[in-house]
Amino acid sequence: MLQNNTSVLARRVVVDGDFATLPYEAGWAREVVVFVQVEGDHPDLAVATEISPDGINWIRRGAPVTLSSDASIAELTLSEFGNWLRVTVTGASPEAPARILIHVNGKG
């Protein structure tokens, strides 16, 4: 039987510039699905995943997904990664902030 875990990486965080979650240790998982939700009005946002061998140095994994201003949720998947991952969000500004929620669901 596979293990399944959902973790919250950001809960109603207001971003007004480039944002990255804290490193998340997911080496036990075979695959992850990242859900990025937005509450309220927001600009178009670019959401991406990054992986790391040590939780310090980061490499983008996959193409960014656009969370358009008329959408409220986006998802990204990873199936080959090391131990550490994080999620980045760009496109918000002080003039056009966004309130985000980020969940990671891992299976392994």
URTA-V49538 format. One record per residue. N is the residue number from 0. RES is the residue in one small letter. SS is DSSP state (h for helix, s for strand, l for the rest). PHI is phi as a letter, one per 40 degrees, with the letter a starting at -180 (none if undefined). PSI is psi in degrees with one decimal (999 if undefined). Layout:
BEGIN
N_RES_SS_PHI_PSI, N_RES_SS_PHI_PSI
END
This chain:
BEGIN
0_m_l_none_132.8, 1_l_l_c_148.3, 2_q_l_c_147.9, 3_n_s_b_133.6, 4_n_s_a_136.2, 5_t_s_b_128.9, 6_s_s_b_145.6, 7_v_s_c_120.8, 8_l_s_c_-24.1, 9_a_s_a_130.5, 10_r_s_b_105.9, 11_r_s_f_43.4, 12_v_s_c_128.3, 13_v_s_c_119.9, 14_v_s_b_139.6, 15_d_l_b_29.3, 16_g_l_a_-165.4, 17_d_l_c_139.0, 18_f_s_b_141.9, 19_a_s_b_137.5, 20_t_l_c_166.3, 21_l_l_c_156.6, 22_p_l_d_140.6, 23_y_s_b_124.8, 24_e_s_c_113.1, 25_a_l_b_25.9, 26_g_l_c_-20.9, 27_w_l_c_-21.9, 28_a_l_c_146.1, 29_r_l_c_-30.3, 30_e_s_a_153.4, 31_v_s_b_150.1, 32_v_s_b_127.9, 33_v_s_b_128.5, 34_f_s_b_124.7, 35_v_s_b_118.8, 36_q_s_b_152.0, 37_v_s_b_137.2, 38_e_s_b_128.8, 39_g_l_g_-168.5, 40_d_l_c_145.5, 41_h_l_a_157.2, 42_p_l_c_174.5, 43_d_l_c_133.5, 44_l_s_b_141.8, 45_a_s_b_122.6, 46_v_s_b_133.2, 47_a_s_a_160.3, 48_t_s_b_148.9, 49_e_s_b_148.8, 50_i_s_b_161.0, 51_s_s_a_145.4, 52_p_l_c_-18.0, 53_d_l_b_-0.1, 54_g_l_g_8.8, 55_i_l_b_-46.9, 56_n_l_b_130.1, 57_w_l_b_145.6, 58_i_s_b_130.5, 59_r_s_c_136.5, 60_r_s_b_114.9, 61_g_s_g_172.1, 62_a_s_c_146.1, 63_p_s_c_151.2, 64_v_s_b_137.5, 65_t_s_c_125.1, 66_l_s_b_97.6, 67_s_l_c_161.4, 68_s_l_c_-16.7, 69_d_l_b_5.8, 70_a_l_b_160.0, 71_s_l_b_-7.3, 72_i_s_a_146.2, 73_a_s_b_158.8, 74_e_s_b_148.7, 75_l_s_b_147.9, 76_t_s_b_148.9, 77_l_s_b_136.3, 78_s_l_b_-11.7, 79_e_l_b_110.4, 80_f_l_a_168.3, 81_g_l_c_-130.7, 82_n_l_c_-34.4, 83_w_s_b_142.7, 84_l_s_a_161.7, 85_r_s_a_168.1, 86_v_s_b_135.8, 87_t_s_b_147.9, 88_v_s_b_125.6, 89_t_s_b_159.3, 90_g_l_h_-18.5, 91_a_l_c_156.4, 92_s_l_a_168.6, 93_p_l_d_-31.5, 94_e_l_c_-24.8, 95_a_l_b_75.9, 96_p_l_c_172.7, 97_a_s_a_142.6, 98_r_s_b_117.7, 99_i_s_b_154.8, 100_l_s_b_133.9, 101_i_s_b_124.0, 102_h_s_b_142.6, 103_v_s_b_125.4, 104_n_s_b_116.3, 105_g_s_b_144.4, 106_k_s_b_137.8, 107_g_l_a_999
END
